[in-house]
Amino acid sequence: MITVADVEDAQRKWGDGIVRIATAHEAGGDYTGIATKHVEDLYAYDLSEVLFKPTMASIEQFRPTFEGALSYFVASNGVCNEDSGFAIKGWTAVRFENSGIIIKEANAIAMGNYFFTGADGNETKVEYTFGYILDEVSNLRIVLHHSSLPASV
Protein backbone atom coordinates (compact mmCIF):
# COMPACT_ATOMS: atom_id res chain seq x y z
CA MET A 1 0.00 0.00 0.00
CA ILE A 2 1.22 3.49 -0.86
CA THR A 3 1.62 5.95 2.00
CA VAL A 4 1.77 9.74 2.18
CA ALA A 5 5.45 9.35 3.09
CA ASP A 6 5.99 7.40 -0.17
CA VAL A 7 4.46 10.24 -2.19
CA GLU A 8 6.54 12.84 -0.34
CA ASP A 9 9.67 10.75 -0.96
CA ALA A 10 8.86 10.54 -4.69
CA GLN A 11 8.40 14.31 -4.75
CA ARG A 12 11.74 14.84 -3.00
CA LYS A 13 13.46 12.57 -5.54
CA TRP A 14 11.87 14.49 -8.40
CA GLY A 15 12.94 17.86 -7.01
CA ASP A 16 16.45 16.63 -6.17
CA GLY A 17 16.74 15.31 -9.72
CA ILE A 18 15.86 18.71 -11.21
CA VAL A 19 18.55 20.33 -9.07
CA ARG A 20 21.09 17.63 -10.06
CA ILE A 21 20.38 18.27 -13.74
CA ALA A 22 20.76 22.04 -13.30
CA THR A 23 23.96 21.64 -11.28
CA ALA A 24 25.52 19.33 -13.87
CA HIS A 25 24.58 21.74 -16.67
CA GLU A 26 26.15 24.66 -14.81
CA ALA A 27 29.34 22.64 -14.17
CA GLY A 28 29.61 21.39 -17.76
CA GLY A 29 28.76 17.83 -16.71
CA ASP A 30 26.63 15.13 -18.30
CA TYR A 31 23.30 16.81 -17.62
CA THR A 32 21.64 14.92 -20.48
CA GLY A 33 22.67 11.58 -18.95
CA ILE A 34 21.37 12.67 -15.55
CA ALA A 35 18.10 13.84 -17.12
CA THR A 36 17.75 10.56 -19.01
CA LYS A 37 18.07 8.62 -15.74
CA HIS A 38 15.67 11.05 -14.05
CA VAL A 39 12.95 10.37 -16.63
CA GLU A 40 13.68 6.61 -16.75
CA ASP A 41 13.58 6.22 -12.96
CA LEU A 42 10.71 8.54 -12.04
CA TYR A 43 8.30 8.34 -14.97
CA ALA A 44 6.49 5.18 -16.13
CA TYR A 45 7.06 5.48 -19.88
CA ASP A 46 8.28 1.87 -19.93
CA LEU A 47 5.21 0.60 -18.04
CA SER A 48 2.21 2.68 -19.03
CA GLU A 49 0.83 5.56 -20.98
CA VAL A 50 2.10 8.77 -19.36
CA LEU A 51 0.07 11.98 -19.43
CA PHE A 52 2.63 14.81 -19.20
CA LYS A 53 1.66 18.46 -19.66
CA PRO A 54 4.78 20.53 -18.92
CA THR A 55 4.59 24.02 -17.46
CA MET A 56 6.22 25.96 -20.29
CA ALA A 57 4.98 23.99 -23.31
CA SER A 58 2.55 25.84 -25.56
CA ILE A 59 3.05 24.45 -29.07
CA GLU A 60 3.60 20.79 -28.23
CA GLN A 61 1.62 20.93 -25.02
CA PHE A 62 1.59 17.21 -24.24
CA ARG A 63 4.55 14.84 -23.99
CA PRO A 64 3.33 11.25 -24.29
CA THR A 65 6.81 9.87 -25.06
CA PHE A 66 10.07 9.54 -23.21
CA GLU A 67 11.81 11.58 -25.93
CA GLY A 68 9.30 14.43 -25.54
CA ALA A 69 9.80 14.50 -21.77
CA LEU A 70 13.59 14.50 -22.13
CA SER A 71 13.34 17.34 -24.65
CA TYR A 72 11.32 19.40 -22.20
CA PHE A 73 13.82 18.94 -19.39
CA VAL A 74 17.10 19.47 -21.29
CA ALA A 75 16.32 20.35 -24.95
CA SER A 76 19.19 18.14 -26.09
CA ASN A 77 17.51 15.77 -28.55
CA GLY A 78 15.76 18.17 -30.93
CA VAL A 79 12.35 16.55 -30.49
CA CYS A 80 10.39 19.72 -29.68
CA ASN A 81 11.70 22.96 -31.18
CA GLU A 82 10.02 25.16 -28.56
CA ASP A 83 11.98 23.59 -25.68
CA SER A 84 14.79 25.47 -23.99
CA GLY A 85 15.42 22.98 -21.19
CA PHE A 86 13.32 23.62 -18.09
CA ALA A 87 15.69 21.63 -15.84
CA ILE A 88 18.77 23.57 -16.99
CA LYS A 89 17.49 26.97 -15.86
CA GLY A 90 19.84 27.07 -12.85
CA TRP A 91 17.43 25.78 -10.20
CA THR A 92 19.08 25.39 -6.80
CA ALA A 93 16.12 23.93 -4.86
CA VAL A 94 12.63 22.55 -5.38
CA ARG A 95 10.03 22.25 -2.64
CA PHE A 96 6.50 20.86 -2.74
CA GLU A 97 3.46 22.10 -0.84
CA ASN A 98 0.71 19.53 -1.23
CA SER A 99 -2.87 20.74 -1.24
CA GLY A 100 -4.00 17.13 -1.06
CA ILE A 101 -2.99 13.53 -1.67
CA ILE A 102 -5.39 10.75 -2.65
CA ILE A 103 -4.19 7.17 -2.23
CA LYS A 104 -6.01 4.16 -3.71
CA GLU A 105 -4.18 0.85 -3.29
CA ALA A 106 -1.52 0.87 -6.07
CA ASN A 107 -1.87 4.46 -7.21
CA ALA A 108 -1.80 7.97 -5.79
CA ILE A 109 -2.52 11.51 -6.91
CA ALA A 110 -1.00 14.63 -5.39
CA MET A 111 -1.89 18.23 -6.16
CA GLY A 112 -0.55 21.54 -4.93
CA ASN A 113 2.20 24.05 -5.61
CA TYR A 114 5.87 23.48 -6.10
CA PHE A 115 8.47 26.18 -5.84
CA PHE A 116 11.67 26.39 -7.88
CA THR A 117 14.49 28.45 -6.39
CA GLY A 118 16.67 30.20 -8.95
CA ALA A 119 20.34 31.11 -8.65
CA ASP A 120 19.28 34.57 -7.44
CA GLY A 121 17.36 33.02 -4.53
CA ASN A 122 13.94 33.95 -5.89
CA GLU A 123 11.23 31.32 -6.06
CA THR A 124 8.95 30.56 -8.99
CA LYS A 125 5.60 29.13 -7.92
CA VAL A 126 4.06 26.47 -10.18
CA GLU A 127 0.82 24.52 -9.75
CA TYR A 128 1.02 20.76 -10.23
CA THR A 129 -0.88 17.49 -10.26
CA PHE A 130 1.15 14.27 -10.24
CA GLY A 131 -0.31 10.77 -10.52
CA TYR A 132 1.74 7.76 -9.46
CA ILE A 133 1.62 4.00 -9.89
CA LEU A 134 3.75 1.33 -8.24
CA ASP A 135 6.30 -0.40 -10.44
CA GLU A 136 7.35 -4.05 -10.10
CA VAL A 137 9.76 -3.25 -7.24
CA SER A 138 7.31 -0.95 -5.40
CA ASN A 139 8.78 2.38 -6.51
CA LEU A 140 6.35 5.15 -7.30
CA ARG A 141 6.47 6.14 -10.96
CA ILE A 142 4.76 9.14 -12.53
CA VAL A 143 1.91 8.46 -14.99
CA LEU A 144 0.35 11.92 -14.76
CA HIS A 145 2.26 15.19 -14.60
CA HIS A 146 0.38 18.41 -15.22
CA SER A 147 1.83 21.75 -14.22
CA SER A 148 1.07 25.36 -14.99
CA LEU A 149 1.87 28.84 -13.85
CA PRO A 150 -0.79 30.31 -11.55
CA ALA A 151 -3.39 32.49 -13.24
CA SER A 152 -2.63 36.17 -12.98
CA VAL A 153 -5.28 38.46 -11.56
C-alpha positions as CSV (number, residue, x, y, z in Angstrom):
1,M,0.0,0.0,0.0
2,I,1.2,3.5,-0.9
3,T,1.6,6.0,2.0
4,V,1.8,9.7,2.2
5,A,5.5,9.3,3.1
6,D,6.0,7.4,-0.2
7,V,4.5,10.2,-2.2
8,E,6.5,12.8,-0.3
9,D,9.7,10.8,-1.0
10,A,8.9,10.5,-4.7
11,Q,8.4,14.3,-4.8
12,R,11.7,14.8,-3.0
13,K,13.5,12.6,-5.5
14,W,11.9,14.5,-8.4
15,G,12.9,17.9,-7.0
16,D,16.4,16.6,-6.2
17,G,16.7,15.3,-9.7
18,I,15.9,18.7,-11.2
19,V,18.6,20.3,-9.1
20,R,21.1,17.6,-10.1
21,I,20.4,18.3,-13.7
22,A,20.8,22.0,-13.3
23,T,24.0,21.6,-11.3
24,A,25.5,19.3,-13.9
25,H,24.6,21.7,-16.7
26,E,26.2,24.7,-14.8
27,A,29.3,22.6,-14.2
28,G,29.6,21.4,-17.8
29,G,28.8,17.8,-16.7
30,D,26.6,15.1,-18.3
31,Y,23.3,16.8,-17.6
32,T,21.6,14.9,-20.5
33,G,22.7,11.6,-19.0
34,I,21.4,12.7,-15.6
35,A,18.1,13.8,-17.1
36,T,17.7,10.6,-19.0
37,K,18.1,8.6,-15.7
38,H,15.7,11.1,-14.0
39,V,12.9,10.4,-16.6
40,E,13.7,6.6,-16.7
41,D,13.6,6.2,-13.0
42,L,10.7,8.5,-12.0
43,Y,8.3,8.3,-15.0
44,A,6.5,5.2,-16.1
45,Y,7.1,5.5,-19.9
46,D,8.3,1.9,-19.9
47,L,5.2,0.6,-18.0
48,S,2.2,2.7,-19.0
49,E,0.8,5.6,-21.0
50,V,2.1,8.8,-19.4
51,L,0.1,12.0,-19.4
52,F,2.6,14.8,-19.2
53,K,1.7,18.5,-19.7
54,P,4.8,20.5,-18.9
55,T,4.6,24.0,-17.5
56,M,6.2,26.0,-20.3
57,A,5.0,24.0,-23.3
58,S,2.5,25.8,-25.6
59,I,3.1,24.5,-29.1
60,E,3.6,20.8,-28.2
61,Q,1.6,20.9,-25.0
62,F,1.6,17.2,-24.2
63,R,4.5,14.8,-24.0
64,P,3.3,11.2,-24.3
65,T,6.8,9.9,-25.1
66,F,10.1,9.5,-23.2
67,E,11.8,11.6,-25.9
68,G,9.3,14.4,-25.5
69,A,9.8,14.5,-21.8
70,L,13.6,14.5,-22.1
71,S,13.3,17.3,-24.7
72,Y,11.3,19.4,-22.2
73,F,13.8,18.9,-19.4
74,V,17.1,19.5,-21.3
75,A,16.3,20.3,-24.9
76,S,19.2,18.1,-26.1
77,N,17.5,15.8,-28.6
78,G,15.8,18.2,-30.9
79,V,12.3,16.5,-30.5
80,C,10.4,19.7,-29.7
81,N,11.7,23.0,-31.2
82,E,10.0,25.2,-28.6
83,D,12.0,23.6,-25.7
84,S,14.8,25.5,-24.0
85,G,15.4,23.0,-21.2
86,F,13.3,23.6,-18.1
87,A,15.7,21.6,-15.8
88,I,18.8,23.6,-17.0
89,K,17.5,27.0,-15.9
90,G,19.8,27.1,-12.9
91,W,17.4,25.8,-10.2
92,T,19.1,25.4,-6.8
93,A,16.1,23.9,-4.9
94,V,12.6,22.6,-5.4
95,R,10.0,22.2,-2.6
96,F,6.5,20.9,-2.7
97,E,3.5,22.1,-0.8
98,N,0.7,19.5,-1.2
99,S,-2.9,20.7,-1.2
100,G,-4.0,17.1,-1.1
101,I,-3.0,13.5,-1.7
102,I,-5.4,10.7,-2.7
103,I,-4.2,7.2,-2.2
104,K,-6.0,4.2,-3.7
105,E,-4.2,0.9,-3.3
106,A,-1.5,0.9,-6.1
107,N,-1.9,4.5,-7.2
108,A,-1.8,8.0,-5.8
109,I,-2.5,11.5,-6.9
110,A,-1.0,14.6,-5.4
111,M,-1.9,18.2,-6.2
112,G,-0.6,21.5,-4.9
113,N,2.2,24.0,-5.6
114,Y,5.9,23.5,-6.1
115,F,8.5,26.2,-5.8
116,F,11.7,26.4,-7.9
117,T,14.5,28.5,-6.4
118,G,16.7,30.2,-9.0
119,A,20.3,31.1,-8.7
120,D,19.3,34.6,-7.4
121,G,17.4,33.0,-4.5
122,N,13.9,34.0,-5.9
123,E,11.2,31.3,-6.1
124,T,9.0,30.6,-9.0
125,K,5.6,29.1,-7.9
126,V,4.1,26.5,-10.2
127,E,0.8,24.5,-9.8
128,Y,1.0,20.8,-10.2
129,T,-0.9,17.5,-10.3
130,F,1.2,14.3,-10.2
131,G,-0.3,10.8,-10.5
132,Y,1.7,7.8,-9.5
133,I,1.6,4.0,-9.9
134,L,3.8,1.3,-8.2
135,D,6.3,-0.4,-10.4
136,E,7.3,-4.1,-10.1
137,V,9.8,-3.3,-7.2
138,S,7.3,-1.0,-5.4
139,N,8.8,2.4,-6.5
140,L,6.3,5.1,-7.3
141,R,6.5,6.1,-11.0
142,I,4.8,9.1,-12.5
143,V,1.9,8.5,-15.0
144,L,0.3,11.9,-14.8
145,H,2.3,15.2,-14.6
146,H,0.4,18.4,-15.2
147,S,1.8,21.7,-14.2
148,S,1.1,25.4,-15.0
149,L,1.9,28.8,-13.8
150,P,-0.8,30.3,-11.5
151,A,-3.4,32.5,-13.2
152,S,-2.6,36.2,-13.0
153,V,-5.3,38.5,-11.6
